[in-house]
Amino acid sequence: MLKEQANLFRILSRIFDFVLIVLSIGLAVQSERLYHQKGIDLFDFRSFHPYLVPVVILIWEFLFKRFEKGFLFRRHSYFSFLKSTFLISIIGFLVLISISFLAKQFLFHRLTIIFFAVVSFVLLLAKRWGLKYYLERIRKKGRNTRYIIIVGSKERAKRLIEEFNHNREYGYIVQSVFDLDSERIGEVIGGFTVKSFSEFDETISSNPVDEVFFAMPLGDIPNVYDKINLLNMIGINFHMMVNLNVFTSKIKNLRIEPFIDDWYGLPVISFLPTDKKLVRLLMKTYVETILSFILLVIFSPFLLVISIWIKLDSRGPILFGQTRIGYHGRRFKLYKFRTMHEDAENRLEELTHLNEQSGPIFKITDDPRITRAGRFLRRFSFDECPQWLNVLIGDMNLVGPRPPLPSEVINYKPEWRRRLNMKPGITGLWQVSGRNELKEFEDWIKLDFEYIDDWSLWLDIKIIFKTIPVILFGTGK
């Protein structure tokens, strides 16, 4: 997944470069026309012939590969990008002049090419500096990180840790290093204390984990196929820095897809759950983020009215923040409009015996802790509106599995953790499939699994449209 994301990022970044180059050509043409007082004209073949556009793109693509090969936005300095972008612009300018001279034809005004070299330099440099600044900022805030577990503590593990430490700008955070050899437990490798492999399951279940690297022969690991099945069931990618000969037909029935990969010169066999649909998931994230922003802007007057009503109805804050478990076990603060009295958490124990739900969920009809405003907000699900902020922050989706509490996740069966394989949502199948009538916790789990297994953009659209009547008819509690 990490390599796939990096490749997709590079592709999108290059496409953006090409867009800026085409934009630079357009701006250069108009600048030349304005300089000669000819007025605006979108199609001036005398200023710059359109047949040259693909030629310019090919030239700049070659120069990008020549002068920016291996560049990482977070590792290379601002001056490095200034230097490479300046060289690309100057050399590209000279190549275009040479083409015009050798072709013996009038392909463009010299002034247009000068304008193009300057404008493209400014836009490309601004894109690189801006992206570098943005990526550094989100890394400092601890966002966009990937949590890593390494099994093994010898040479392969040491090299892997060294590379992760050397590439901190990519956000790889080593969560734990395990080994089966009791003599190696307690040793410090690359700043990490080696733990006993007996703690592997507990660490996987109680911490955010995105990738697991097996840096030792799988044949040496007891119950290795149970561990692999656990990772696959939860939806965690795993990589083998070993030979495939140790594997047998036991993995054939798992929903995983192996392929040869390379991590900084270290050969690995990677296994990703086949339900990972990166491009469509990114589309989902971008679309839902934009939609959440639009909803916040449109309904801001309505949200202000609700805030005033909550403040007048009972004592306490307007918003209620609660820790929830998100993607791959990440903790985040979920926001809702406050619908209960201030002492609601303290009164929970005295009401526990009235719980109407099985499993780790607590829910009762006519909860005495709910305020008058809260009953109305819950009925029409208006209390969920502040979660649009969670979508903007990146902790949630508009549509997804229900966001569980840490106390729920602690009591999960191992197979239930697969529901953490996607970001939680404000609405989902559990919201539109009779959520008030669901008494068994496993029914909630089944709906989340059904959503994860069958997920598509079209399914999200159907859930959103099904959520509208749930809100309008006030079926919430």
Secondary structure, 3 states (H helix, E strand, C coil): CHHHHHHHHHHHHHHHHHHHHHHHHHHHHHHHHHHCCCCCCCCCCCCECCCHHHHHHHHHHHHHHHHCCCCCCCCCCHHHHHHHHHHHHHHHHHHHHHHHHHHCCCCECHHHHHHHHHHHHHHHHHHHHHHHHHHHHHHHCCCCCEEEEEECCCHHHHHHHHHHHHCHHHCEEEEEEEECCCCCCCCEECCEEEEEHHHHHHHHHHCCCCEEEECCCHHHCCCHHHHHHHHHHHCCEEEECCCHHHCCHHHCCCCEEEEEEEECCEEEEEEEECCCCHHHHHHHHHHHHHHHHHHHHHCHHHHHHHHHHHHHHCCCCCEEEEEEECHHHCEEEEEEECCECCCCCCCHHHHHHHCCCCCCCCCCCCCCCECHHHHHHHHCCHHHCCHHHHHHHCCCEEECCCCCCHHHHHCCCHHHHHHHHCCCEEECHHHHCCCCCCCCHHHHHHHHHHHHHHCCHHHHHHHHHHHHHHHHCCCCC
